[in-house]
């Protein structure tokens, strides 16, 4: 009986060690905590956690309740393209994080890049990069 209990304890222990770690109640923060509406005003501003809105699987922070309400009324108008991932990377067929310090609004849409060089490459042919990014995005981010 002791042998069976030892084997059972070993099997359960191994099974528990192979389970994925549970991180708990975590949410993605959209645009690294920057107020998405503020980019459209030309002054990117870090939002406040207490002024927030949940949309598209992320929590979005805003500098003011007015900006939060604008976003909540029509988030597609303010949220960055490619869920805030680097637009240059999307145009090349892969994902890289976006950095809110490298951004541009094109035809009312916010595009962010991963770094200065990506911004330069993006700006070299914005229309073609948007077409490529739009074509690639469903494949590289299918959900």
C-alpha positions as CSV (number, residue, x, y, z in Angstrom):
1,X,0.0,0.0,0.0
2,X,2.9,2.4,0.8
3,X,4.4,1.7,-2.6
4,X,1.1,2.5,-4.3
5,X,0.7,5.7,-2.4
6,X,4.3,6.7,-3.3
7,X,3.7,6.0,-7.0
8,X,0.4,7.9,-6.8
9,X,2.1,10.9,-5.1
10,X,4.9,10.9,-7.8
11,X,2.4,10.7,-10.7
12,X,0.3,13.6,-9.3
13,X,3.4,15.6,-8.6
14,X,4.7,15.2,-12.1
15,X,1.3,16.1,-13.5
16,X,1.1,19.2,-11.4
17,X,4.6,20.3,-12.6
18,X,3.6,20.0,-16.2
19,X,0.5,22.3,-15.9
20,X,1.0,25.8,-17.3
21,X,1.5,28.5,-14.7
22,X,-1.6,30.6,-14.1
23,X,-0.8,34.3,-14.0
24,X,-4.1,35.3,-12.4
25,X,-6.3,38.2,-13.3
26,X,-4.1,40.1,-15.9
27,X,-5.3,42.3,-18.7
28,X,-3.4,43.7,-21.6
29,X,-3.0,47.4,-21.5
30,X,-3.7,49.0,-24.8
31,X,-1.1,51.3,-26.4
32,X,1.3,50.8,-23.4
33,X,-1.0,53.0,-21.2
34,X,-1.1,56.0,-23.5
35,X,-4.3,57.8,-24.2
36,X,-5.3,56.8,-27.8
37,X,-7.4,59.9,-28.3
38,X,-4.5,62.2,-27.4
39,X,-2.6,61.1,-30.5
40,X,-5.4,62.4,-32.6
41,X,-5.1,65.7,-30.8
42,X,-1.3,65.8,-31.7
43,X,-0.2,65.5,-28.0
44,X,0.4,61.9,-27.0
45,X,-0.2,61.6,-23.2
46,X,0.1,58.8,-20.8
47,X,-3.3,57.9,-19.5
48,X,-4.4,57.2,-15.9
49,X,-5.4,53.8,-14.7
50,X,-8.4,55.1,-12.9
51,X,-9.8,56.6,-16.2
52,X,-10.2,53.5,-18.3
53,X,-12.3,51.6,-20.8
54,X,-12.2,47.9,-21.7
55,X,-12.3,47.1,-25.4
56,X,-11.0,44.4,-27.8
57,X,-9.4,42.3,-25.0
58,X,-7.5,45.2,-23.5
59,X,-7.9,47.9,-20.9
60,X,-7.3,51.4,-22.3
61,X,-6.1,54.3,-20.1
62,X,-7.1,57.9,-20.8
63,X,-5.8,61.3,-19.5
64,X,-9.4,62.6,-19.2
65,X,-12.9,61.3,-18.9
66,X,-13.8,63.2,-22.1
67,X,-11.2,61.3,-24.0
68,X,-12.4,58.0,-22.5
69,X,-15.9,58.8,-23.5
70,X,-14.8,59.7,-27.1
71,X,-13.0,56.4,-27.3
72,X,-15.9,54.4,-25.8
73,X,-18.3,55.9,-28.3
74,X,-16.2,54.8,-31.3
75,X,-13.1,53.0,-30.4
76,X,-12.3,52.0,-34.0
77,X,-11.7,55.7,-34.8
78,X,-9.0,56.0,-32.1
79,X,-7.4,52.6,-31.5
80,X,-4.1,52.1,-33.4
81,X,-3.9,49.9,-36.5
82,X,-2.8,46.3,-36.0
83,X,-3.8,46.3,-32.3
84,X,-0.9,48.7,-31.6
85,X,1.8,46.3,-33.0
86,X,4.5,47.9,-35.2
87,X,3.0,48.8,-38.6
88,X,6.3,48.4,-40.4
89,X,6.6,44.8,-39.0
90,X,3.0,44.0,-40.0
91,X,3.8,45.3,-43.6
92,X,6.8,42.8,-43.6
93,X,4.7,39.9,-42.4
94,X,5.6,39.6,-38.7
95,X,4.6,41.1,-35.3
96,X,6.8,43.4,-33.2
97,X,5.7,45.5,-30.3
98,X,4.6,49.1,-31.0
99,X,6.3,52.0,-29.2
100,X,4.0,55.0,-28.7
101,X,7.0,57.2,-29.1
102,X,7.1,56.4,-32.8
103,X,3.7,57.1,-34.4
104,X,1.9,58.7,-37.2
105,X,-1.7,59.4,-38.1
106,X,-2.5,58.6,-41.8
107,X,-6.0,59.2,-43.1
108,X,-7.3,59.3,-39.5
109,X,-5.7,56.0,-38.4
110,X,-3.0,55.8,-35.8
111,X,0.0,53.7,-36.8
112,X,2.8,53.0,-34.3
113,X,6.3,51.6,-34.9
114,X,8.8,49.6,-32.8
115,X,11.7,52.2,-33.1
116,X,13.0,55.1,-35.2
117,X,14.4,53.0,-38.0
118,X,11.1,51.2,-38.4
119,X,9.4,54.6,-38.6
120,X,11.8,55.7,-41.3
121,X,11.2,52.5,-43.3
122,X,7.4,52.9,-42.8
123,X,7.5,56.5,-44.1
124,X,9.4,55.6,-47.2
125,X,6.3,54.2,-48.8
126,X,3.3,54.5,-46.5
127,X,0.5,53.6,-49.0
128,X,2.3,50.3,-50.0
129,X,3.1,49.5,-46.4
130,X,-0.5,50.0,-45.4
131,X,-1.7,47.6,-48.2
132,X,0.9,45.0,-47.2
133,X,0.1,45.4,-43.5
134,X,-3.6,45.0,-44.1
135,X,-3.0,41.9,-46.2
136,X,-0.6,40.3,-43.7
137,X,-2.5,41.1,-40.5
138,X,-5.1,38.4,-40.6
139,X,-2.4,35.8,-41.1
140,X,0.0,37.0,-38.4
141,X,-2.7,37.8,-35.9
142,X,-5.6,35.5,-36.7
143,X,-7.8,36.1,-33.7
